[in-house]
Structure formats: C-alpha cells, structure tokens
C-alpha cells in the first residue's frame, strides 16, 4: 500500500491467479530435402536444416545419407501417330515431318544425341522413299540437302538443341549415304516411367527445283540414340523408327467451278434497283497449301443494269464495291482477301447494286451475267516462306473465264403460290379445280395476262367448260368472275386449259390476289379423280401480248413500258417465275 485513506476500507488486490503452464517440447524440428537420385555407389543423400531447437532434448540430426539400389536404366523409342504423310510446298517453314516417343521404363535416363537418317525419291513417288540421302531421276541428282534449308527438334513448344543441316551426299549420288541429321549436346532428361515426345521440323528451301520429290526421316538403328544413366551408357530399344513419307511440291494449286445453284444464284428474274443482289457463286478449291485470291476482274454482260460489284465470303465482305465500267463491263478488284484452306474449298459470292429499270435507267428484259476473267487475276500461297503466285492461266477446274447464271432484269416480278382447294371431294357441276395466288414484288405492280393448266383425269368423270361459259371459268376468291377467252383441249385423260384474260389483271406492288379456276364435272363414280397444276414455260421470251401468248402458258408483264398496253413489248413468258410449275391439286370421289 502506498497510501491509506482514513475514510474508506478497501480490500487488498489479488496476489495470485490460475494459468496454463507452457508446453514442454519433446523434440527438435528439422527440414530435410528430398533424397537425391541413387548414385553409382548405391548411395543417395539429402540435406537437413534445424528449424526449432528444443532445449530439453539433445540435437540429434536426421541421417543425410542412405544406401539405395541402382536401377540399370532402359529407354524405348517408337514413332508417334502424328505427324502423318502430307503434301508440302517448297519454301514452307516449320513443317513437321516425324515424331518419336522416348520412354524411360526403368530409372532416369539422359539423352545426349539423336541421329535421323533421310530418304528421298527424286521422282516424287508416294509412300516412304527407299534411297538414303540422294537419288537420281533421269539426269538429275537430287539430295536431301537440296530440299531442306535447316532442321530443328522440338519438345512441344520448346526447341531441343540447335538448328542442324543434313549431311551432304557424294557427287552424282554414287553412294547410298548422306542425308543424316545429328542433334547432339541435348542433355534431355527423362524421368523414370515418363515419356518425352520429340518432333523433327524442317524449313524447305525456296530454291528447290524439278519437284515433286518425296522424303522421309527415320531413326535407323538403336545406336543412333546416345543415352546414359548413373551407371553409364543405356542402350535404347525399338529402332528402326520409320517416319511417314512426305511430298514436296513446287507450289499450291487452285481450281474454280460454278457453285451448285441455289435460290440466290440460280438463273432467274432480278428486280432493278436491288442492293446486294446475288449475281453468281464460284466454288474454289486449293491444294497443297492455303491460297488467297488477291486480284480479280469480273466482266458484266448487260452492264447497264449493274452499278457496282462486291465480293463476299459468306456474309463477310472481302473486296469492293468496285464500279462497273460502262464501256467494257469490267469491275477490277485489288487487295482481295479471299482465303481458301489447304486441301479445302470455299464459295465466293458476287453481289451487285442493280440499276433501276426505266426512266433513263436500264431496260427491262436486260440479261445480266457476270464472268470471272483470266486477266488481272492473282492468287498467292499464304504459308510462311511460300513463293506460290498464280495467274488466271494457272487456275484449274472449269478454268477462266467462268460465267455465272443469267439473270433477267425486270421492274417487278410475280410469285405464284397454291392455296388449299375449298373441297377435295369430286362432285357433279361447276367445281374449283385450282386455287392459287399471284403476288407482286414490293418494287412495283405487275400484270397477269394468261394462265394455263395441265389436267389429268381418271375414271368415267367428264370434263367441260364451266356451265356459264368462258366468263365463268376464273374468278377472284370472294370476288367477281373475270372476262376471259378459254380453251379446253386434249383428252381423253390429259387436257390443257388455257385462260386468256380479256382485260388483264393488275396486282399491286407488295400485294397478292387469289384466284379460283372452275370446270364443269359430270358422270363421276367411285374412285374417279381430277388433278391439275399450273404450267410454266421453259424458254425466256418477251414481246407483245399476242406474240408471247401464242407460244407460252403463263404470261405476265412488269409494266415497264411507257403507256403499257397489250401492244407494248413488256409482256413475258413464265421463265423463272417462282413456284411454276405448281404441284398438282386433286379432287377425288
């Protein structure tokens, strides 16, 4: 107590309390490295470091040396499944020719050198060549060193050793020798029960001539691999390792044909003023290397109908737009970026900006065709070191020039579609045998002048014009019958019904009109049937109404002529009108 207050009585503070006594240590703490590889003297070692010294126990250091069993070591070698036989072009860089697997089955192994032996066939025969180092083809002597500029060995993405060149062969190929590549000072360590895969890669010389040649590289003998372990030399097993034969070509090749026609590229009607209208599709095939078309010239027949062209790889623009020269119809492209994969194919689509029809623009009925010219054509190999440059004269397949399908330029166009019949049951009296619609493109109105049907009957049913005559044969659905001149010809089982509309029918732009066609049917018995379909015209024809209807089935007009009438020359056959001929519609009893 340092001060005693007389007015209070304060208890003395506690002088002791319970606690947890410190834990007594029982051993030192050591940190030891892993045991070393078993040495040739059958001993392996480690290093141990004191981490925590327990004062109550003596410092007893763990053992840092122990005896071990020295494993003799073994190494097996085999060829890998990749790379496989391929075609390469001269100048190609980093081409993978052969892969080998090295496996240490017993103990750790270090590989110090590997020798590959090259074989060549100067005639370019397929398969694995049989002549080492150098071969003759007629008067020519060709050695491995003529074809390769350098070689390297790779473990995945890591180069093993340094670049090496194949040994040269005696002049004139007088001996079956040379073509050997030795990679030494490798110090490639392979742990017990693990495998290392190595790939031989080469750079082909751009100076190689008189191709094709075939080459291959093997590990010829077990003694071509030098390996050791702690006991000394290890003799590999598994050789010879035979690599795949590889073909070296002078350069890539390119072919072109028309792509199979589809709804975009087929011959047909093309509305003036359209943007990115498909004018053609060309299928390209590249061999031996990836190729890129860099220059091209297309010529447009009917060039007044096309303002410009653009080139597409699918939906990707690869060149253009390029204006169409009004004098010669040429559209020239440079800086084209159309790439065809090695040993693959791709389709180039040509699209155009179409001129308007009439009013100082292009004439209706103009036939438009695009063709790829040999002039100003260029394609190049894309691979590292490739020297391939092709002109139009080098293009195979259908060759150049190559023309697409013909398109006929119109101001508008019709589309025909079937509509289900009001009934499919054959009965007596006037009955609808055909129901269809005619739609006009959104670009403009069209006129319908004539339709013709092919009719087939089975059984006793009799066919005749509608009981009301010609004017009761065709009508708008839910509308009036249309004045017409009707001819029913043929028999006894096949008929043609031709309906020439007296006043024509105008279908407004972007709209459609639906029609019913009637015949009078009588005398039907069970199992009788009548089927019909709208006919088409195989040939393209334009002219006055009288001229076109005289030789065709379905006649229409895009109303492109000034003062359109039956006497103007803007009437056309149904050449390439969509959905003609139609499928059959049937009535049966």
Rosetta blueprint (number, residue, H / E / L):
1 X L
2 X L
3 X L
4 X L
5 X L
6 X L
7 X L
8 X L
9 X L
10 X L
11 X L
12 X L
13 X L
14 X L
15 X L
16 X L
17 X L
18 X L
19 X L
20 X L
21 X L
22 X L
23 X L
24 X L
25 X L
26 X L
27 X L
28 X L
29 X E
30 X E
31 X E
32 X E
33 X L
34 X L
35 X L
36 X L
37 X L
38 X L
39 X L
40 X L
41 X L
42 X L
43 X E
44 X E
45 X E
46 X L
47 X L
48 X E
49 X E
50 X E
51 X E
52 X E
53 X L
54 X L
55 X L
56 X L
57 X L
58 X L
59 X L
60 X L
61 X L
62 X L
63 X L
64 X L
65 X E
66 X E
67 X E
68 X L
69 X L
70 X L
71 X L
72 X L
73 X L
74 X L
75 X E
76 X E
77 X E
78 X E
79 X E
80 X L
81 X L
82 X L
83 X L
84 X L
85 X L
86 X L
87 X E
88 X E
89 X E
90 X L
91 X L
92 X L
93 X L
94 X L
95 X E
96 X E
97 X E
98 X E
99 X E
100 X E
101 X E
102 X E
103 X E
104 X E
105 X L
106 X L
107 X L
108 X L
109 X E
110 X E
111 X E
112 X E
113 X E
114 X E
115 X E
116 X E
117 X E
118 X E
119 X E
120 X E
121 X E
122 X L
123 X L
124 X L
125 X L
126 X L
127 X L
128 X L
129 X L
130 X L
131 X E
132 X E
133 X L
134 X E
135 X E
136 X E
137 X E
138 X L
139 X L
140 X E
141 X E
142 X E
143 X E
144 X H
145 X H
146 X H
147 X H
148 X E
149 X E
150 X E
151 X E
152 X E
153 X E
154 X E
155 X E
156 X L
157 X L
158 X E
159 X E
160 X E
161 X E
162 X E
163 X E
164 X E
165 X L
166 X L
167 X L
168 X L
169 X L
170 X L
171 X H
172 X H
173 X H
174 X L
175 X L
176 X L
177 X L
178 X L
179 X L
180 X E
181 X E
182 X E
183 X E
184 X L
185 X L
186 X L
187 X L
188 X E
189 X E
190 X E
191 X L
192 X L
193 X L
194 X E
195 X E
196 X E
197 X E
198 X E
199 X E
200 X E
201 X E
202 X E
203 X E
204 X E
205 X L
206 X L
207 X L
208 X L
209 X L
210 X L
211 X L
212 X L
213 X E
214 X E
215 X E
216 X E
217 X E
218 X E
219 X E
220 X L
221 X L
222 X H
223 X H
224 X H
225 X E
226 X E
227 X E
228 X E
229 X E
230 X L
231 X L
232 X E
233 X E
234 X E
235 X L
236 X L
237 X E
238 X L
239 X L
240 X L
241 X E
242 X L
243 X L
244 X L
245 X L
246 X E
247 X E
248 X E
249 X E
250 X L
251 X L
252 X L
253 X E
254 X E
255 X E
256 X E
257 X E
258 X E
259 X L
260 X L
261 X L
262 X L
263 X L
264 X L
265 X L
266 X L
267 X L
268 X E
269 X E
270 X E
271 X E
272 X L
273 X L
274 X L
275 X L
276 X L
277 X E
278 X E
279 X E
280 X E
281 X E
282 X E
283 X E
284 X E
285 X E
286 X E
287 X E
288 X L
289 X L
290 X L
291 X E
292 X E
293 X E
294 X E
295 X E
296 X E
297 X E
298 X E
299 X E
300 X E
301 X E
302 X L
303 X H
304 X H
305 X H
306 X E
307 X E
308 X E
309 X E
310 X E
311 X E
312 X E
313 X E
314 X L
315 X L
316 X E
317 X E
318 X E
319 X E
320 X E
321 X E
322 X E
323 X E
324 X L
325 X L
326 X L
327 X L
328 X L
329 X L
330 X E
331 X E
332 X E
333 X E
334 X E
335 X E
336 X E
337 X E
338 X E
339 X E
340 X E
341 X L
342 X E
343 X L
344 X E
345 X E
346 X E
347 X E
348 X E
349 X E
350 X E
351 X E
352 X E
353 X E
354 X E
355 X L
356 X L
357 X E
358 X L
359 X L
360 X L
361 X L
362 X E
363 X L
364 X L
365 X L
366 X L
367 X E
368 X E
369 X E
370 X E
371 X E
372 X E
373 X L
374 X L
375 X L
376 X L
377 X L
378 X E
379 X E
380 X E
381 X E
382 X L
383 X L
384 X L
385 X L
386 X L
387 X L
388 X L
389 X E
390 X E
391 X E
392 X H
393 X H
394 X H
395 X L
396 X E
397 X E
398 X L
399 X L
400 X L
401 X L
402 X E
403 X E
404 X L
405 X L
406 X L
407 X E
408 X E
409 X E
410 X E
411 X L
412 X L
413 X L
414 X E
415 X E
416 X E
417 X E
418 X E
419 X L
420 X L
421 X L
422 X L
423 X L
424 X L
425 X E
426 X L
427 X L
428 X L
429 X E
430 X E
431 X E
432 X E
433 X E
434 X E
435 X E
436 X E
437 X E
438 X E
439 X E
440 X E
441 X L
442 X L
443 X L
444 X L
445 X L
446 X E
447 X E
448 X E
449 X E
450 X E
451 X E
452 X E
453 X E
454 X E
455 X E
456 X E
457 X E
458 X E
459 X L
460 X L
461 X L
462 X E
463 X E
464 X E
465 X L
466 X L
467 X L
468 X L
469 X L
470 X H
471 X H
472 X H
473 X L
474 X E
475 X E
476 X E
477 X L
478 X L
479 X L
480 X L
481 X E
482 X L
483 X L
484 X E
485 X E
486 X E
487 X E
488 X E
489 X E
490 X E
491 X L
492 X L
493 X L
494 X E
495 X E
496 X E
497 X E
498 X E
499 X E
500 X E
501 X E
502 X E
503 X E
504 X E
505 X E
506 X E
507 X E
508 X L
509 X E
510 X L
511 X L
512 X E
513 X E
514 X E
515 X E
516 X E
517 X E
518 X E
519 X E
520 X E
521 X E
522 X E
523 X L
524 X L
525 X L
526 X L
527 X L
528 X L
529 X E
530 X E
531 X E
532 X E
533 X E
534 X E
535 X L
536 X L
537 X L
538 X L
539 X L
540 X L
541 X L
542 X E
543 X E
544 X L
545 X H
546 X H
547 X H
548 X H
549 X H
550 X L
551 X L
552 X L
553 X L
554 X L
555 X E
556 X E
557 X E
558 X L
559 X L
560 X L
561 X L
562 X L
563 X L
564 X L
565 X L
566 X L
567 X L
568 X L
569 X L
570 X L
571 X E
572 X E
573 X L
574 X L
575 X L
576 X L
577 X L
578 X E
579 X L
580 X L
581 X L
582 X L
583 X L
584 X L
585 X E
586 X E
587 X E
588 X E
589 X L
